[in-house]
Amino acid sequence: MFTTGVPELGSSFFTAASMLIAIPTGVQIFCWIATLWLGRPVLKSPLLFAIGFISVFVIGGLSGVMVASVQFDSQVHDTYFVVAHFHYVLFGGLVFPLFGAFYYWYPKVVGRMLSETLGKWNFWLLLIGFNVTFFPMHQLGFAGMPRRVYTYDSGMGWNGENLLATVGSWIIAAGFVVFIANVLHSRKHGAIAGDNPWNADSLEWLTPSPPPPYNFAHLPIVSSRWPLWDQERPGVQPSVFGVRSDRREVVTTTAIDAEIQGLAVLARPSLAPFTLALASSVIFIGTLWSLWWVPIGLLLAILVLSWWNWPRDDERTPPWKSGGTS
């Protein structure tokens, strides 16, 4: 990509590119650590996976900054060091958070808790198996093992690390087996979750577990960042009344303080958006043959917009009306 005659250019480019990623990511990581530091961590399965995510992701990020150096990258480019870096970022940044989210929201979706014992086995098997699998690949990259090559001679000195990585992959597979067993067992035999098993602060834990199709019978009023922790009466959330059920109405609030202003009437379900998309397609596709399709498509779009916004009998009440709370 860069000629050998201008190494400063390549080094400066990669350094700048890595800083665009490293600095915001570093700020983000310190925010996560500060959240744990100032909170009261409960070492249940979701938090274990969150901590595993941070630790694995940081290692992947540091190896990425190393690859941003042209001199270093010239030695490890297209080797298994890059494979290790990529999987530390991918597995750490995606798989661990997904497992944590699954353990956290599974009780809300199903109504039963996953087993904490199996959850911790699941976490430690994945964490240990992942590091046993991919950490030796850093050394394989230093030793010159290229990626995208499916085999190698036995005399290259790579046998031990590859055998260790294979054993690690079996440990990862065991972790997934434990996870599947946990899900299947807890689906019928897990402890009843209740509405808010984690004592969380967000509104999804205000509904039953699992939630009904309509979510909230009465729309809750949110006046703080922690609506379930800041209730004036524990277990009782202020809610909106006066919303009709025979048409689409939503609560409207002020832009800054989110104070309730009233109720807004929304449009009914309609084919108008789809029809408008077809009219717009006439404009863009028709220009392949003639520019006359532009005014034709615009005329069709105007007609559809007029039909879409034409007031109906059940929507003639003013879009703003006073509402109430309880």
FENVEN-V38473 format. One record per residue. N is the residue number from 1. RES is the residue in three letters. SS is DSSP state (alpha for helix, beta for strand, coil for the rest). PSI is psi in whole degrees, 0 to 359 (999 if undefined). Layout:
# FENVEN-V38473
N:RES:SS:PSI + N:RES:SS:PSI
This chain:
# FENVEN-V38473
1:MET:coil:322 + 2:PHE:coil:143 + 3:THR:coil:156 + 4:THR:alpha:346 + 5:GLY:alpha:346 + 6:VAL:alpha:65 + 7:PRO:alpha:332 + 8:GLU:alpha:324 + 9:LEU:alpha:313 + 10:GLY:alpha:317 + 11:SER:alpha:318 + 12:SER:alpha:320 + 13:PHE:alpha:311 + 14:PHE:alpha:326 + 15:THR:alpha:315 + 16:ALA:alpha:317 + 17:ALA:alpha:319 + 18:SER:alpha:325 + 19:MET:alpha:326 + 20:LEU:alpha:333 + 21:ILE:alpha:316 + 22:ALA:alpha:319 + 23:ILE:alpha:308 + 24:PRO:alpha:323 + 25:THR:alpha:321 + 26:GLY:alpha:317 + 27:VAL:alpha:317 + 28:GLN:alpha:317 + 29:ILE:alpha:318 + 30:PHE:alpha:329 + 31:CYS:alpha:318 + 32:TRP:alpha:315 + 33:ILE:alpha:319 + 34:ALA:alpha:324 + 35:THR:alpha:316 + 36:LEU:alpha:321 + 37:TRP:alpha:320 + 38:LEU:alpha:351 + 39:GLY:coil:193 + 40:ARG:coil:82 + 41:PRO:coil:137 + 42:VAL:coil:115 + 43:LEU:coil:63 + 44:LYS:coil:174 + 45:SER:alpha:316 + 46:PRO:alpha:318 + 47:LEU:alpha:324 + 48:LEU:alpha:316 + 49:PHE:alpha:326 + 50:ALA:alpha:318 + 51:ILE:alpha:320 + 52:GLY:alpha:321 + 53:PHE:alpha:313 + 54:ILE:alpha:313 + 55:SER:alpha:314 + 56:VAL:alpha:320 + 57:PHE:alpha:324 + 58:VAL:alpha:318 + 59:ILE:alpha:316 + 60:GLY:alpha:322 + 61:GLY:alpha:320 + 62:LEU:alpha:319 + 63:SER:alpha:334 + 64:GLY:alpha:321 + 65:VAL:alpha:324 + 66:MET:alpha:318 + 67:VAL:alpha:339 + 68:ALA:coil:344 + 69:SER:coil:126 + 70:VAL:alpha:317 + 71:GLN:alpha:318 + 72:PHE:alpha:318 + 73:ASP:alpha:331 + 74:SER:alpha:338 + 75:GLN:alpha:326 + 76:VAL:alpha:3 + 77:HIS:coil:132 + 78:ASP:coil:29 + 79:THR:beta:181 + 80:TYR:alpha:350 + 81:PHE:alpha:320 + 82:VAL:alpha:324 + 83:VAL:alpha:316 + 84:ALA:alpha:313 + 85:HIS:alpha:313 + 86:PHE:alpha:318 + 87:HIS:alpha:330 + 88:TYR:alpha:322 + 89:VAL:alpha:314 + 90:LEU:alpha:308 + 91:PHE:alpha:317 + 92:GLY:alpha:321 + 93:GLY:alpha:348 + 94:LEU:alpha:307 + 95:VAL:alpha:312 + 96:PHE:alpha:314 + 97:PRO:alpha:324 + 98:LEU:alpha:319 + 99:PHE:alpha:317 + 100:GLY:alpha:317 + 101:ALA:alpha:322 + 102:PHE:alpha:314 + 103:TYR:alpha:329 + 104:TYR:alpha:315 + 105:TRP:alpha:353 + 106:TYR:alpha:316 + 107:PRO:alpha:325 + 108:LYS:alpha:322 + 109:VAL:alpha:318 + 110:VAL:alpha:328 + 111:GLY:coil:1 + 112:ARG:beta:151 + 113:MET:coil:145 + 114:LEU:coil:153 + 115:SER:coil:127 + 116:GLU:alpha:324 + 117:THR:alpha:310 + 118:LEU:alpha:328 + 119:GLY:alpha:320 + 120:LYS:alpha:324 + 121:TRP:alpha:316 + 122:ASN:alpha:313 + 123:PHE:alpha:309 + 124:TRP:alpha:325 + 125:LEU:alpha:317 + 126:LEU:alpha:316 + 127:LEU:alpha:312 + 128:ILE:alpha:314 + 129:GLY:alpha:322 + 130:PHE:alpha:313 + 131:ASN:alpha:324 + 132:VAL:alpha:328 + 133:THR:alpha:310 + 134:PHE:alpha:338 + 135:PHE:coil:320 + 136:PRO:alpha:340 + 137:MET:alpha:336 + 138:HIS:alpha:313 + 139:GLN:alpha:322 + 140:LEU:alpha:322 + 141:GLY:alpha:318 + 142:PHE:alpha:325 + 143:ALA:coil:357 + 144:GLY:coil:11 + 145:MET:coil:120 + 146:PRO:beta:149 + 147:ARG:coil:169 + 148:ARG:coil:22 + 149:VAL:coil:121 + 150:TYR:coil:346 + 151:THR:coil:172 + 152:TYR:coil:163 + 153:ASP:coil:148 + 154:SER:alpha:343 + 155:GLY:alpha:11 + 156:MET:alpha:347 + 157:GLY:coil:17 + 158:TRP:coil:1 + 159:ASN:alpha:315 + 160:GLY:alpha:313 + 161:GLU:alpha:322 + 162:ASN:alpha:323 + 163:LEU:alpha:318 + 164:LEU:alpha:318 + 165:ALA:alpha:324 + 166:THR:alpha:317 + 167:VAL:alpha:319 + 168:GLY:alpha:323 + 169:SER:alpha:328 + 170:TRP:alpha:324 + 171:ILE:alpha:319 + 172:ILE:alpha:315 + 173:ALA:alpha:321 + 174:ALA:alpha:322 + 175:GLY:alpha:320 + 176:PHE:alpha:325 + 177:VAL:alpha:318 + 178:VAL:alpha:320 + 179:PHE:alpha:313 + 180:ILE:alpha:318 + 181:ALA:alpha:322 + 182:ASN:alpha:315 + 183:VAL:alpha:314 + 184:LEU:alpha:319 + 185:HIS:alpha:317 + 186:SER:alpha:340 + 187:ARG:alpha:326 + 188:LYS:alpha:332 + 189:HIS:alpha:4 + 190:GLY:coil:159 + 191:ALA:coil:144 + 192:ILE:beta:130 + 193:ALA:coil:320 + 194:GLY:coil:179 + 195:ASP:coil:320 + 196:ASN:coil:75 + 197:PRO:coil:338 + 198:TRP:coil:1 + 199:ASN:coil:45 + 200:ALA:coil:170 + 201:ASP:coil:353 + 202:SER:coil:162 + 203:LEU:alpha:339 + 204:GLU:alpha:337 + 205:TRP:alpha:5 + 206:LEU:alpha:340 + 207:THR:coil:162 + 208:PRO:coil:165 + 209:SER:coil:117 + 210:PRO:coil:157 + 211:PRO:coil:151 + 212:PRO:coil:165 + 213:PRO:coil:330 + 214:TYR:coil:0 + 215:ASN:coil:283 + 216:PHE:coil:127 + 217:ALA:coil:325 + 218:HIS:coil:130 + 219:LEU:coil:126 + 220:PRO:beta:154 + 221:ILE:coil:128 + 222:VAL:coil:121 + 223:SER:coil:9 + 224:SER:coil:175 + 225:ARG:coil:341 + 226:TRP:coil:72 + 227:PRO:coil:326 + 228:LEU:coil:343 + 229:TRP:coil:340 + 230:ASP:coil:25 + 231:GLN:coil:135 + 232:GLU:coil:322 + 233:ARG:beta:116 + 234:PRO:coil:130 + 235:GLY:coil:356 + 236:VAL:beta:114 + 237:GLN:coil:128 + 238:PRO:coil:140 + 239:SER:beta:167 + 240:VAL:beta:138 + 241:PHE:beta:167 + 242:GLY:coil:4 + 243:VAL:coil:125 + 244:ARG:coil:152 + 245:SER:coil:354 + 246:ASP:coil:0 + 247:ARG:coil:170 + 248:ARG:coil:110 + 249:GLU:beta:143 + 250:VAL:beta:155 + 251:VAL:beta:137 + 252:THR:beta:146 + 253:THR:beta:168 + 254:THR:coil:155 + 255:ALA:coil:326 + 256:ILE:coil:308 + 257:ASP:coil:355 + 258:ALA:coil:36 + 259:GLU:coil:140 + 260:ILE:beta:130 + 261:GLN:beta:318 + 262:GLY:beta:207 + 263:LEU:beta:138 + 264:ALA:beta:137 + 265:VAL:beta:124 + 266:LEU:coil:161 + 267:ALA:coil:154 + 268:ARG:coil:165 + 269:PRO:coil:138 + 270:SER:coil:154 + 271:LEU:coil:0 + 272:ALA:alpha:317 + 273:PRO:alpha:318 + 274:PHE:alpha:318 + 275:THR:alpha:322 + 276:LEU:alpha:322 + 277:ALA:alpha:321 + 278:LEU:alpha:318 + 279:ALA:alpha:321 + 280:SER:alpha:324 + 281:SER:alpha:326 + 282:VAL:alpha:321 + 283:ILE:alpha:308 + 284:PHE:alpha:321 + 285:ILE:alpha:322 + 286:GLY:alpha:331 + 287:THR:coil:347 + 288:LEU:coil:338 + 289:TRP:coil:317 + 290:SER:coil:146 + 291:LEU:coil:348 + 292:TRP:alpha:341 + 293:TRP:alpha:342 + 294:VAL:alpha:305 + 295:PRO:alpha:328 + 296:ILE:alpha:314 + 297:GLY:alpha:322 + 298:LEU:alpha:319 + 299:LEU:alpha:316 + 300:LEU:alpha:319 + 301:ALA:alpha:320 + 302:ILE:alpha:319 + 303:LEU:alpha:318 + 304:VAL:alpha:318 + 305:LEU:alpha:322 + 306:SER:alpha:317 + 307:TRP:alpha:320 + 308:TRP:alpha:320 + 309:ASN:alpha:2 + 310:TRP:coil:127 + 311:PRO:coil:141 + 312:ARG:coil:164 + 313:ASP:alpha:321 + 314:ASP:alpha:3 + 315:GLU:alpha:17 + 316:ARG:coil:348 + 317:THR:coil:149 + 318:PRO:coil:141 + 319:PRO:coil:344 + 320:TRP:beta:131 + 321:LYS:beta:158 + 322:SER:coil:145 + 323:GLY:coil:181 + 324:GLY:beta:169 + 325:THR:beta:161 + 326:SER:coil:999
